[in-house]
Amino acid sequence: KMVKTYLEEELDKWAKIAAYGHEVGKRPWITGDESIVGLMKDIVGANEKEIALMNALTVNLHLLMLSFFKPTPKRYKILLEAKAFPSDHYAIESQLQLHGLNIEESMRMIKPREGEETLRIEDILEVIEKEGDSIAVILFSGVHFYTGQHFNIPAITKAGQAKLTKS
């Protein structure tokens, strides 16, 4: 309920003092991450001192994939929802190119069924079951930016882990 109020306050601050908002006001932007670390501990299951909030999403995706996307001749695909946030697509395409992989073959996007706007969990799980032997990374947002669909990340993760242990 307070989001609109807070957003209006920050936009007003930007209109009045621009970049100085990084250092002044009730919520200086430069320390913005410090005010939400406590909220993140329950989400990520860690202690506050173990949490680091940093960069922009696309930078973090690149750093994440540089560490975890290790394609092999057998496992080389990245699975994601169709029409994910555009910078997610760019980051994935960039990583595939970095590894010399063909984007069309290696970027596996799941689309909703004909006439539907959102993905069915059973369709996601079916793709993981059928193609899981070639999937190196499953990358879904928690909530689709355009449709607002909430993805069942625990179920998707469980299916991916099960497929990994079978092969």
C-alpha positions as CSV (number, residue, x, y, z in Angstrom):
1,K,0.0,0.0,0.0
2,M,2.9,2.3,0.6
3,V,4.6,1.6,-2.7
4,K,2.8,4.5,-4.5
5,T,3.7,6.9,-1.7
6,Y,7.3,5.9,-1.6
7,L,7.6,6.0,-5.4
8,E,6.0,9.4,-5.5
9,E,8.4,10.7,-2.8
10,E,11.5,9.4,-4.7
11,L,10.3,10.8,-8.0
12,D,9.7,14.1,-6.3
13,K,13.2,14.0,-4.9
14,W,14.6,13.3,-8.3
15,A,12.6,16.2,-9.8
16,K,13.9,18.6,-7.1
17,I,17.5,17.5,-6.5
18,A,18.3,15.0,-9.2
19,A,21.5,13.0,-8.6
20,Y,21.9,14.5,-5.1
21,G,19.2,12.1,-4.1
22,H,21.9,9.5,-3.8
23,E,23.2,11.2,-0.6
24,V,20.3,13.0,1.0
25,G,16.7,12.5,2.2
26,K,15.0,9.9,4.3
27,R,16.1,7.1,1.9
28,P,19.4,8.0,0.3
29,W,19.7,5.9,-2.9
30,I,23.4,5.0,-2.3
31,T,22.5,3.0,0.8
32,G,19.2,1.6,-0.7
33,D,20.5,-2.0,-0.6
34,E,21.3,-1.8,3.1
35,S,17.7,-1.1,3.9
36,I,16.4,-4.3,2.3
37,V,19.0,-6.8,3.3
38,G,17.0,-7.7,6.3
39,L,14.0,-8.4,4.1
40,M,16.1,-10.6,1.8
41,K,17.3,-13.0,4.5
42,D,14.1,-14.9,4.6
43,I,13.8,-15.0,0.8
44,V,17.2,-16.4,0.2
45,G,17.6,-18.3,3.4
46,A,20.8,-16.7,4.6
47,N,22.1,-14.5,7.3
48,E,22.2,-10.7,6.7
49,K,26.0,-10.7,6.7
50,E,26.0,-13.4,3.9
51,I,23.8,-11.3,1.5
52,A,25.2,-8.9,-1.1
53,L,22.8,-6.9,-3.3
54,M,24.7,-5.5,-6.2
55,N,24.7,-4.4,-9.8
56,A,21.8,-4.4,-12.3
57,L,19.9,-7.5,-13.2
58,T,21.6,-8.0,-16.5
59,V,25.1,-7.6,-15.0
60,N,24.1,-10.2,-12.3
61,L,22.8,-12.6,-15.0
62,H,26.1,-12.3,-16.8
63,L,28.1,-13.0,-13.6
64,L,25.8,-15.8,-12.7
65,M,26.1,-17.5,-16.1
66,L,29.8,-17.0,-16.2
67,S,30.1,-19.0,-13.1
68,F,27.4,-21.6,-13.7
69,F,26.9,-22.1,-17.4
70,K,29.5,-24.6,-18.4
71,P,28.1,-26.1,-21.6
72,T,29.2,-29.5,-22.8
73,P,28.5,-31.2,-26.1
74,K,25.6,-33.0,-24.4
75,R,24.3,-30.2,-22.1
76,Y,24.3,-26.9,-23.9
77,K,20.8,-25.4,-23.8
78,I,19.5,-22.6,-21.6
79,L,15.8,-23.0,-20.9
80,L,13.6,-19.9,-20.3
81,E,10.1,-18.5,-20.8
82,A,9.4,-16.9,-24.1
83,K,9.1,-13.2,-24.0
84,A,11.2,-13.0,-20.8
85,F,12.5,-9.5,-20.0
86,P,14.4,-8.3,-23.0
87,S,17.7,-7.9,-21.2
88,D,17.5,-11.5,-20.1
89,H,17.4,-12.5,-23.7
90,Y,20.4,-10.3,-24.5
91,A,22.4,-11.8,-21.6
92,I,21.6,-15.3,-22.6
93,E,22.4,-14.7,-26.3
94,S,25.7,-13.1,-25.3
95,Q,26.6,-16.1,-23.1
96,L,25.7,-18.5,-25.9
97,Q,27.9,-16.6,-28.3
98,L,30.7,-16.4,-25.8
99,H,30.7,-20.2,-25.8
100,G,30.5,-20.4,-29.6
101,L,27.0,-21.9,-29.5
102,N,24.2,-21.5,-32.0
103,I,21.5,-19.3,-30.4
104,E,18.5,-20.9,-32.2
105,E,19.6,-24.4,-31.1
106,S,20.8,-23.5,-27.6
107,M,18.3,-20.9,-26.4
108,R,15.2,-23.0,-25.6
109,M,12.2,-20.8,-25.0
110,I,8.9,-22.2,-23.8
111,K,5.8,-20.5,-25.3
112,P,2.2,-20.6,-24.0
113,R,-0.2,-22.9,-25.8
114,E,-2.1,-21.5,-28.8
115,G,-4.7,-18.9,-27.6
116,E,-3.3,-18.7,-24.1
117,E,-1.3,-15.9,-22.5
118,T,0.5,-17.8,-19.7
119,L,2.5,-21.0,-19.4
120,R,1.1,-24.1,-17.8
121,I,3.4,-25.7,-15.2
122,E,2.8,-29.1,-16.8
123,D,4.2,-27.8,-20.1
124,I,7.3,-26.5,-18.4
125,L,7.8,-29.8,-16.6
126,E,7.3,-31.8,-19.8
127,V,10.0,-29.8,-21.6
128,I,12.4,-30.4,-18.7
129,E,11.5,-34.2,-18.8
130,K,11.9,-34.5,-22.5
131,E,14.8,-32.2,-23.2
132,G,16.5,-32.2,-19.8
133,D,19.5,-34.2,-20.9
134,S,20.5,-31.3,-23.1
135,I,19.6,-28.5,-20.7
136,A,22.6,-26.9,-18.9
137,V,20.7,-24.0,-17.2
138,I,17.1,-23.4,-16.4
139,L,16.5,-19.6,-16.1
140,F,13.0,-18.4,-15.2
141,S,12.0,-15.2,-13.5
142,G,9.9,-15.5,-10.4
143,V,7.2,-13.4,-12.0
144,H,6.9,-12.7,-15.7
145,F,7.4,-9.0,-16.2
146,Y,4.7,-8.7,-18.9
147,T,1.9,-11.1,-18.0
148,G,2.4,-11.1,-14.2
149,Q,2.4,-14.9,-14.2
150,H,4.0,-16.3,-11.0
151,F,6.2,-19.3,-11.8
152,N,6.4,-22.2,-9.5
153,I,10.1,-22.1,-9.1
154,P,10.4,-24.9,-6.5
155,A,8.6,-27.3,-8.8
156,I,10.7,-26.2,-11.8
157,T,13.9,-26.5,-9.8
158,K,12.9,-30.0,-8.5
159,A,12.2,-31.2,-12.0
160,G,15.6,-29.9,-13.2
161,Q,17.4,-31.5,-10.3
162,A,15.6,-34.8,-10.8
163,K,16.6,-34.8,-14.5
164,L,20.2,-34.0,-13.6
165,T,20.5,-36.9,-11.2
166,K,18.9,-39.3,-13.8
167,S,21.6,-38.7,-16.4
